[in-house]
Amino acid sequence: MKIQALRGFKDWLPDDFRNYHYLCEVARKILDLYGFEEVKIPILEKTELFIRSIGETTDIVQKETYTFLDRNKESVTLRPEATAGICRMIIEKGVYAKQKPIRFFTIGPMFRHERPQKGRLREFYQVSAEYFGEINPFVEAELISLCLHILKTPEKDFGNYFYPLKLEINSLGCRGCRPGYREYLISALEKRKEKLCKTCQERLQKNPLRILDCKEEVCKETVSHLKTIDNFWCQACREHFSELTRRINSLGIDFIHNPYLVRGLDYYVRTIFEIKAQGLGAQDTVCAGGRYDYLVEELGGPSLPGIGFAIGVERWGLVVFGEERTVAAVNPLVFIAPLNDEANTHALRLSHELRLKGIKTIVSFEQKSLKAKLRSADKLKVKYVLILGEDELSQNRVCVKDMETGKQDLFPLDDVSSLIEKITSELGKE
């Protein structure tokens, strides 16, 4: 019986890696422009971290985390997101005492036991960025601009995306005004409870705001008749949101105010946002983020407001590359074709010296004919083939064949420098 990969866990082939590395390097370059520094946090954390940060009543903690007891009988969890881990790190390492504001980002895998579908895996990769310090509408607008800057940069290389992007924003209010909306939702939805899906019926008392984001049509219809959260904003939240929209407008950024937009994590306050890919399907959120004023403090640190976002790399890849488009592979510049054991010895040395000079080189040590080896070189789209056969070795030379022009030249085996000079001159033209 063949062993297959776990459901929701994907094998990555070379094309997948090329796309992934391209997107990650785009993100790194743009984040650096905004002063963000890369950090790394553990994949495995104490379960308590996510219960305290994400919230015990959230779907993520209740249904989606990979949680188990390790050999010391301690409950540990594969990270479902990065914000909590970064907060834990800046508290544990005392980073907040050394620099403010703090601008950190990390790139890596997250794990959630969700139903796999297009754009949603159980092991998925995120670019996660976090800002800690004084938060105001200028900081929030800059962060949203940063997200769009990252996501739209590949258009320069690949042209129009397969799925256009749109920005949605909302405010969840503050600790003063949000409880009033929560009470209203529970009261109003209790009267319509039988019209909600089973999951939302379970959410009603514990996490009613999540009902606003349910994808089930029965729930969408039910909440469409309710008051939205902007009707419950206090004056400070109303003024804050108005100022934020002015700042976003000043940057020429198009957006939609979606009053039904919520996030699945308990720590968000006030500003939240999502960047969605139109036409991608049910899982269309490519980037999501928001503000968390109290998370660091609730995890045992100082009062240090934060705001951040995460970009789903796989979904971003679908937007940029679709199902088939990939980043072009870097073809080898040199292919060495030795035709006997003695030639293999020279090929091993030649390839070593070429690679030390930064020249991508492939050697065919297989016992094949020259014709077969040239076919292999042609498939790899190499520039030069170095042929080492009996005739070449008898003259203590190597034959260099230009695969584009068909021209062949002989170079002394004892004088590799002249050969390398010719090839590196071509490398400089790339």
Secondary structure, DSSP 8 states (H G I E B T S, - for coil): ------TT-----HHHHHHHHHHHHHHHHHHHHTT-EE----SEEEHHHHHHHT-TTSHIIIII-EEEE-TTS-EEEE-S-SHHHHHHHHHHTTGGGT-SSEEEEEEEEEE-----BTTB-SEEEEEEEEEES---HHHHHHHHHHHHHHHHTTHHHH-S-SS-EEEEEEE---TTTHHHHHHHHHHHHHTTGGGS-HHHHHHTTT-GGGGGG---HHHHHHHTTS--GGGS--HHHHHHHHHHHHHHHHTT---EE-TT---SSTT-EEEEEEEEETTS-S--EEEEEEEESSHHHHTTS-S--EEEEEEEHHHHHHHHHTTT--------SEEEEE-SHHHHHHHHHHHHHHHHTT--EEE--SS--HHHHHHHHHHHT-SEEEEE-HHHHHTTEEEEEETTT--EEEEETT-HHHHHHHHHHHHTT-
